[in-house]
Amino acid sequence: MALGLCACGPQARPITPEQSAALVPAEARLAALYETSCKTCHTIKASGAPLSGDAAAWAPRLKQGMPTLVGHTVQGFKAMPAGGQCAGCTAADYEALIHFMSGAK
Ligand code: HEC
């Protein structure tokens, strides 16, 4: 394979909005929170949000570190409203939701 031109890694395969929308957090409470908040933007490409399950889109954001990502969610960030439209989310919920959407371990 020629120098760095292989588009065959899992990160190089973009997730479709349909695949993104089919993802559901394993934990029931988290799934309920997700359904009415993050999911309404993070599975819709036109929203400008990194799609749930799109590892390539999340990778540069994860580099900021989890505390910064949780802080951006709580305070709002660019087109994302403060709290990500989740009135019932705790800081721990935000962290778990970001883990779920980004695929971060
Ligand atoms: C109204 C739409 C909307 C909702 C609801 C929403 N987001 Fe977002 N989110 C966005 C957009 C748009 C961006 C990209 C902002 C940018 O970088 O321009 C984003 C980016 C993010 C980022 C990356 C921030 C960074 O520093 O790069 C995180 C983390 C995030 N959202 C978490 C969440 C979580 C968790 C929820 C649910 C509790 C949520 N979002 C709900 C629209 C939304």
Boltz pocket constraint, residues with backbone or C-beta under 6 A from the ligand:
constraints:
  - pocket:
      binder: B
      contacts: [[A, 37], [A, 38], [A, 39], [A, 40], [A, 41], [A, 42], [A, 47], [A, 48], [A, 49], [A, 50], [A, 61], [A, 64], [A, 68], [A, 69], [A, 70], [A, 72], [A, 73], [A, 77], [A, 78], [A, 79], [A, 80], [A, 81], [A, 83], [A, 84], [A, 85], [A, 86], [A, 89], [A, 93], [A, 94], [A, 97], [A, 98]]
      max_distance: 6.0
